[in-house]
Amino acid sequence: MEGQTQRKRRLNTSVIGANRHLQKTIEKSLYSLTRCTHYSSPEHFSSALNTDLVLYTLHAPYFSSLKTLIKCLEQNPGLPVIILAKGLDANHAVELIKCGVSDYIDLPIEHLTLRRKVERLLLNVRRPAIDTWTMLPFIEYQSKAKVWSKDANRRHCYRARTGLNMEPLVDVNIDNIEYQSNLSDISIKTDDWPGGMRLRLNPATQKRIIEEFQNQAYPLLHLNIHLPETDEPVLAQGRPIFRPQNAQGNFEEVVLQYQLTHKPDEQKMQSFWMRCQRNRL
């Protein structure tokens, strides 16, 4: 109707054959992106194909599971399907994709990987679903070609800049050796999503992180965060969210998602985050 804003249609995803733990993981990963409807078996789903995407858990024996999936696809051949399975042979996974399945995810699921794969199918967001050093050249290529925007705001919480007068130090622990870095901005845990931070690295830390983690899909860093006016450091674990290198080929900054080791430290991080925002006003 003219003069009224048209409401955006809510996207729907049908999840088939996932156990309770996997259902919770999927709900958390796809929060605010799509509504999930869960079906215990493919037979219950086959008569209700009015959906935008299917997450199909493949159980052994795979033969019978695939026969049921084919029946569903026969009723709606254009329906996007992501297969979820544990330990499926890579050759078989590739063949399933060649034969019409949209994508494949090996269990257990990484939250960010699942969300990005679903975004690719539902929102046509074209970027690698897995953040690894190996994928960095492809990420750089896509950002230069403007296939996706590396500056797009995908944060679940506002990230506040720390400011030079209160920029804390972060010890990055690798092989029991601590490398010191500055923390230039930070966000906090929100709705079960981890907080984020941006570390400004010195050359020694840059080199060590790249050497240690270039062959790991999901590297984990042990962090000691020294906040101003606190005696004991806040302990945390961080996973790098990789960014393209700068023009000189250096990784001067790295963005992390982090989880605090001790829950009581959440209040310290919240207080510091709010102070950072006040100082920027």
Legacy VTK file of the C-alpha trace (Angstrom):
# vtk DataFile Version 3.0
C-alpha trace
ASCII
DATASET POLYDATA
POINTS 281 float
0.000 0.000 0.000
1.309 3.458 -0.942
2.672 5.520 1.932
3.369 2.454 4.080
6.697 0.697 4.481
6.586 -2.878 3.234
7.638 -5.303 5.960
10.589 -7.509 5.116
9.669 -11.201 4.887
11.190 -13.357 7.587
13.500 -16.026 6.197
12.765 -19.632 7.173
15.145 -22.576 7.561
14.048 -26.178 8.066
16.411 -28.264 10.203
16.052 -32.020 9.712
17.366 -34.830 11.908
19.438 -32.718 14.342
19.682 -33.831 17.965
18.867 -31.407 20.793
22.478 -30.220 21.214
22.876 -29.561 17.488
19.526 -27.747 17.399
20.707 -25.343 20.122
23.990 -24.748 18.263
22.138 -23.952 15.045
19.693 -21.613 16.800
22.598 -19.717 18.372
24.545 -19.489 15.107
21.591 -18.245 13.041
20.124 -15.909 15.659
18.365 -12.888 14.033
19.187 -14.211 10.539
16.485 -16.826 9.951
13.672 -18.621 11.778
14.439 -22.322 12.308
11.820 -25.081 12.288
13.051 -28.467 13.518
11.923 -31.852 12.189
12.991 -35.057 13.898
12.957 -37.069 10.650
12.802 -36.352 6.902
9.431 -38.114 6.641
7.806 -35.393 8.781
9.308 -32.702 6.579
8.602 -34.040 3.096
5.040 -32.688 3.008
6.073 -29.151 4.124
8.566 -27.735 1.658
7.559 -24.075 2.043
10.971 -22.975 3.282
13.982 -20.948 2.089
16.737 -23.369 3.121
17.201 -26.891 4.488
19.867 -27.984 6.976
19.880 -31.759 6.530
21.715 -33.958 9.052
23.091 -37.009 7.301
23.126 -40.125 9.512
24.746 -43.478 8.832
23.865 -45.546 6.914
24.148 -42.715 4.420
22.403 -44.673 1.660
18.952 -44.568 3.270
19.415 -40.953 4.464
20.237 -39.810 0.929
17.262 -41.673 -0.566
14.924 -39.709 1.703
16.684 -36.429 0.831
16.249 -37.144 -2.880
12.497 -37.572 -2.370
12.378 -34.116 -0.784
14.393 -32.562 -3.619
12.139 -34.164 -6.222
9.239 -32.158 -4.788
11.268 -28.922 -4.887
14.387 -29.241 -7.092
15.485 -25.611 -6.558
15.537 -25.827 -2.768
18.970 -24.928 -1.243
20.266 -27.737 0.994
23.263 -27.748 3.344
24.324 -31.236 4.416
25.544 -31.687 8.014
27.521 -34.869 8.699
30.372 -36.159 10.833
33.392 -37.640 9.112
31.918 -37.918 5.626
34.640 -38.679 3.081
35.742 -35.485 1.264
35.248 -37.091 -2.149
31.659 -37.986 -1.295
31.010 -34.456 0.050
32.266 -32.951 -3.220
30.161 -35.391 -5.248
27.017 -34.442 -3.288
27.642 -30.782 -4.144
28.245 -31.673 -7.812
24.935 -33.558 -7.805
22.875 -30.647 -6.537
23.427 -30.212 -2.795
24.267 -26.554 -2.104
26.939 -26.951 0.582
28.423 -29.268 3.206
29.510 -28.755 6.824
31.485 -31.287 8.839
30.321 -31.745 12.425
30.892 -30.379 15.040
29.814 -26.950 13.764
31.752 -23.714 14.078
29.179 -20.943 14.705
30.714 -18.424 12.291
31.164 -20.987 9.513
27.511 -22.047 9.616
26.246 -18.466 9.703
28.381 -17.413 6.728
27.364 -20.431 4.662
23.693 -19.656 5.330
24.281 -15.967 4.509
25.782 -17.000 1.174
22.655 -18.941 0.238
19.963 -16.670 1.706
21.513 -13.205 1.341
24.023 -13.781 -1.489
26.896 -12.610 0.727
29.941 -13.758 -1.219
32.911 -14.341 1.075
34.830 -17.320 2.493
32.973 -19.053 5.311
36.186 -20.178 7.032
38.727 -17.676 8.384
42.206 -19.107 7.912
45.595 -17.757 6.902
45.311 -20.038 3.863
42.180 -18.185 2.690
43.656 -14.694 3.117
44.709 -14.271 -0.564
41.151 -15.111 -1.646
39.681 -12.707 0.946
41.984 -9.971 -0.385
40.944 -10.723 -3.956
37.251 -10.481 -3.068
37.655 -7.245 -1.129
39.570 -5.600 -4.014
36.890 -6.762 -6.451
34.249 -5.379 -4.044
32.507 -8.751 -3.987
31.893 -8.143 -0.308
32.561 -5.216 1.993
35.200 -5.862 4.614
33.954 -2.760 6.432
30.367 -4.018 6.720
29.163 -3.887 10.306
28.508 -7.469 11.416
29.097 -6.834 15.105
26.593 -7.822 17.764
27.772 -5.057 20.090
29.230 -1.572 19.558
33.035 -1.652 19.592
34.426 1.300 21.547
37.879 2.750 20.872
40.091 2.771 23.926
41.934 6.064 23.326
45.670 6.589 23.740
45.400 7.759 27.363
43.789 4.491 28.528
44.877 1.917 25.965
45.482 -1.317 27.901
48.169 -3.876 27.197
47.375 -7.457 26.239
49.797 -10.341 26.720
49.430 -12.875 23.905
50.653 -16.255 25.150
52.153 -18.544 22.504
54.062 -21.660 23.588
54.360 -20.201 27.130
56.053 -17.075 25.764
54.196 -13.789 26.203
54.142 -11.200 23.421
52.787 -7.801 24.370
50.284 -5.853 22.292
48.116 -2.750 22.574
44.333 -3.041 22.617
42.872 -0.314 20.392
39.147 -1.087 20.602
36.796 -3.497 22.348
33.235 -4.820 22.534
31.661 -7.028 25.191
29.687 -10.284 25.245
26.105 -9.711 24.070
23.240 -12.233 23.871
25.626 -15.192 24.178
27.795 -13.821 21.350
31.465 -13.377 22.287
33.080 -9.980 22.687
35.535 -8.571 20.172
38.803 -6.663 20.324
41.393 -5.234 17.976
45.046 -5.713 18.876
47.792 -3.500 17.501
50.773 -5.798 17.029
54.472 -5.113 17.172
56.620 -6.797 14.474
57.762 -9.642 16.757
54.184 -10.577 17.668
53.095 -10.355 14.034
55.791 -12.767 12.933
55.179 -15.239 15.775
51.400 -15.401 15.321
51.713 -15.974 11.583
54.328 -18.720 12.075
52.268 -20.435 14.770
48.821 -20.335 13.212
49.113 -20.170 9.423
48.245 -23.866 9.092
45.438 -23.923 11.679
41.792 -23.397 10.738
40.694 -22.046 14.141
43.736 -20.909 16.136
43.248 -20.154 19.821
45.226 -17.465 21.668
45.594 -17.248 25.453
45.300 -13.617 26.589
46.108 -11.622 29.734
44.292 -8.272 29.513
45.808 -5.555 31.733
43.018 -3.029 32.289
43.777 0.394 33.809
43.425 0.576 37.604
43.186 -3.209 38.063
45.806 -5.229 39.923
45.235 -8.637 38.332
44.957 -9.210 34.566
41.716 -10.451 33.056
42.242 -13.905 31.542
40.640 -14.757 28.203
40.890 -16.924 25.106
40.682 -15.367 21.657
40.115 -16.607 18.121
41.492 -14.385 15.327
39.021 -13.065 12.763
41.425 -12.587 9.882
41.642 -9.407 7.853
43.529 -8.689 4.603
47.071 -7.449 5.044
48.025 -3.837 4.423
49.844 -2.480 1.371
53.242 -3.359 2.829
52.216 -6.985 3.364
52.173 -6.706 7.171
49.488 -7.744 9.636
49.700 -4.686 11.897
46.360 -5.424 13.546
44.374 -8.556 14.297
40.713 -8.701 15.294
39.721 -11.323 17.872
36.556 -12.804 19.229
37.207 -13.523 22.889
35.694 -15.470 25.784
36.598 -14.655 29.393
38.037 -17.478 31.468
36.346 -16.305 34.697
32.718 -15.125 34.609
33.154 -12.501 37.411
35.549 -10.621 35.086
32.607 -9.742 32.815
31.759 -6.811 35.100
35.311 -5.447 34.808
35.136 -5.596 31.006
31.690 -3.970 30.958
32.910 -1.119 33.171
35.984 -0.566 31.011
33.882 -0.688 27.810
31.531 1.986 29.190
34.477 4.172 30.268
35.874 3.981 26.741
32.573 5.197 25.326
32.326 8.075 27.803
35.869 9.197 27.018
35.052 9.359 23.300
32.097 11.718 23.830
LINES 1 282
281 0 1 2 3 4 5 6 7 8 9 10 11 12 13 14 15 16 17 18 19 20 21 22 23 24 25 26 27 28 29 30 31 32 33 34 35 36 37 38 39 40 41 42 43 44 45 46 47 48 49 50 51 52 53 54 55 56 57 58 59 60 61 62 63 64 65 66 67 68 69 70 71 72 73 74 75 76 77 78 79 80 81 82 83 84 85 86 87 88 89 90 91 92 93 94 95 96 97 98 99 100 101 102 103 104 105 106 107 108 109 110 111 112 113 114 115 116 117 118 119 120 121 122 123 124 125 126 127 128 129 130 131 132 133 134 135 136 137 138 139 140 141 142 143 144 145 146 147 148 149 150 151 152 153 154 155 156 157 158 159 160 161 162 163 164 165 166 167 168 169 170 171 172 173 174 175 176 177 178 179 180 181 182 183 184 185 186 187 188 189 190 191 192 193 194 195 196 197 198 199 200 201 202 203 204 205 206 207 208 209 210 211 212 213 214 215 216 217 218 219 220 221 222 223 224 225 226 227 228 229 230 231 232 233 234 235 236 237 238 239 240 241 242 243 244 245 246 247 248 249 250 251 252 253 254 255 256 257 258 259 260 261 262 263 264 265 266 267 268 269 270 271 272 273 274 275 276 277 278 279 280
